[in-house]
Amino acid sequence: MNTAQPPPGGARPGGRTARTRQAVLEAVFDELGEGGYAALTMERIAQRSGVHVATIYRRWRSVEGLVCELMTDLSAEVPLPDTGTLAGDLRALARAIAAFYSEPRYRGLLEAVVSAAAREPAAADVLREFFDDRLRLAGRMVHRAVDRGELPAEADADAIMAALGAPFYYRLLISRRPVDLRLADCAADAAWTAALAGVFTHTEGHTEGYAERHAERHIEGDENGEGGR
């Protein structure tokens, strides 16, 4: 992963507003890398970005608003693999997550958003929506596995993907130690083994809802020319 690239949001359509947004989010990203969330202030962001502090306050209102927007943009930094097997997909995704959080600024951003969510309901909503969206997208790997016959139809995609991600966030936010490839491979193997054993399945009360979501996913795939993938 090329961590020298500017943060997502930089490749937006041209114009003064887009350039301002890019400069401010890049400044947030760089400030997190140098001083972490504790040292992040609107004034420091304004100084680094060259954007007037009043403009930043008017658009984002707070540091929390800035870090949440940056976190949302960065969701595209971890692509979803398609190796042909769920075991391979889980391992490739886990390794991509490990590579992502090897960058100190990404770890700082995660800590910033979690800290913001503890204080501001709006930030908590952004964090929840971010992870819900990532679970939904990553769940496509499980749906493909169901289509291939690797897992039964009642496999719970959200639960499988949550099991994959949980060890990373425990390591990053609770034990506060670096993530590495060994953690990635162990998380992937554990999630796959549990899924194969039928640990993560929908309860009877949720089966109907799962069928509806599965049908919606096929419709969405057909509209995107993906054949339900």
N, C-alpha and C positions, 0 to 999 in steps of 0.2 A: 504494500500500500504506500503510495507516495504522499507522505505527510507534509511535503513542501507545497502542495497545492493549496490554493486559498479555500476557505470554507465554502460549502455550498451556499448559494444565494448570489455568488459573484457572477455567474453566467446567466444573468437575467437580461431581458430586453433592455436596450439602451435608454438613455434619458437621465435627467438630473436626479430624479427620485431613486432610480435603480442604482446610480453611482453612490448616492448618499447611503443607501441601505447597505451596499457592499462595503463601503469604507467603515461604517459603524460596526457591522458584524465581524469584519476582519479584526477591528480594534478590540472587540470583546474577546475574540478567540486568542489574540496575542497577549492580552492582559491576563487572561486565565492561565496561559502558559508561563508567564513570568511571576505573577504574584498570587495566583489562585483566587478563589471566590472571595475570601476574606478581604483582600485588598482591592477588589473591583468596585469602582465608583463611577458615577456618570461623568464627573469632572475628568478623571483619568481617560475614560473612553473618548470624551470630546477632544482632549489634548492630542491623543494618539491618532484619531481619525481625521482631525481637522474640521469636524462638523461642530457647529455651535451647540453648546450644551442645552440651550433653550429648545433647539430643534429636536434634539434627542429626547428631552423630556416630553415635548409635545406629541411625538409619534409613539414612544414606547412607555412613557410614564414612570418606569422604574427599571432598576437593574434586573429585577426578576422577569419583567417583560422581555428584555433583551435576551437573556440567557434561554428563556423558553422558546423564543422564535428561532434562535440559533440551533437549539436542540432539535426542533422540528425539521429544520433544513437538513441537518446532518443525518436524518434517518435514511437518506438515500446512499450514505457512504458504505453501508454493508449490503452488497448485492445478494440476492437469493440464488443459490446454486441449483443446478439441475443435472445431477450426475447419472441419473438413471435408476438409482436405488435410494430409499429413504436413509439407510445407514450412511451412504456416501454423502447425501445432502446434509445430514445432521453434522457430520464431521467437518465438511467444508464450511458450513455456516459457523460452527463453533470456532474454527480456526480464524475465520474472518473477524468474528467478534473479538477474539483475543488480540489479533493484530490491530484492530481499531482502538482498543483500550490500552495498547502499548504506548500510544501518544499521550503524554501527560496532560495536554490541553483537553483531550476528550474526557479523561478521567475528571479533570477539574470541572468541565461542563456538566457532567452527570451529577457530581456533588452539588454544584450550584443549583441545578434544577430541583433536586430532591430537597435541598435546604429551602429553596423558595416555596416549594409545594407545602412545606410544613407551616408556612406563615400566611400564604395568600391563597384563597380559594381559587382564584383564576389560574394561578400557577399549578395548583393541584389538578385542575381540569385539563390543562395542557399536557401535564405529565401522564395522566390517565389516558387521554386521547392518543398520545404518542405511542404508548405501549400497546394499547388496544389495536392501533393501526398496524404496528409491527407484528403483533400476534396474528392478525388477520392475513397479512401478506405472507408471513412465514408458514401459516397454516396451509397454503397452497401445496407445499411439499408433502404434507400428510394426505391431502386430497388426491394428489398424484399417486401416492403409495396405495391408497384405497383402490383407485382405478386399476392399478397394476396387479392387485390381489395380494399385496404384501401385508395389508392390515384389513381387519373387518370394517364394514361400513359404519359401525358405531364407535370407531376410534375417535377420541376427543382431540381435535387438532390443537385447540387452545391449551389444553393441559399438557400435551406433549411438548409444545414449544415453550411453555412456561417452565417445565422441568429442565429443558435444555439451558434456558437463560438464568435460572435461579442461582446456580453455583457461581456465576460471574458476579452477580450483584451482591451475593454474600461476601465474596472475596474482596470486592471493591469497596463496599460500603460498611461492612461489619468488621471483618478481620483486617481490612485495610492493608492487604498485601498485593503484590503484582499478580496479574494473570499471565499464564504461559500456555504453551502447547499441550503440556501434560494435563492441565486443568481442562482445556478445550476437548481433548480426546476422551478424557474420563466423563465429562458432561455428556458428550455425544453418545458414547457407548452406553451410559446409564439410561439415557432417555430412550434409546433404541431398544435396549433389552427390556425395559419396563413396558414400552409400547407393544412389543412383540408378545409379551406375556399377558397382554390384555389388562394391564393395570389402569391405563387411561382410556376409559370408555364412558359414553354418555349413560346417565341413569335413565330409567324408564320414563321419568317425567320430562326428560329433555330430548327424547328420540325424535318426536315430531318436529321440534324446532330445528334439530340438526338436519333432518331431511329437507326442510324448506331452505336452509342456508346452502346445503349441498346443491340443490336445484338452481338457486340463484347464482352460485358460483359457475355452474355450467353455462347459464345464460350469459353471464358477464364474459366468460371466456369466448363464447361464440361471437359476441358483439365485437370483441377485440381481435378476432381472428386467431384465437389460441386453441380453439377446439376444447374449451373447458379446462385447460391446464392452468 
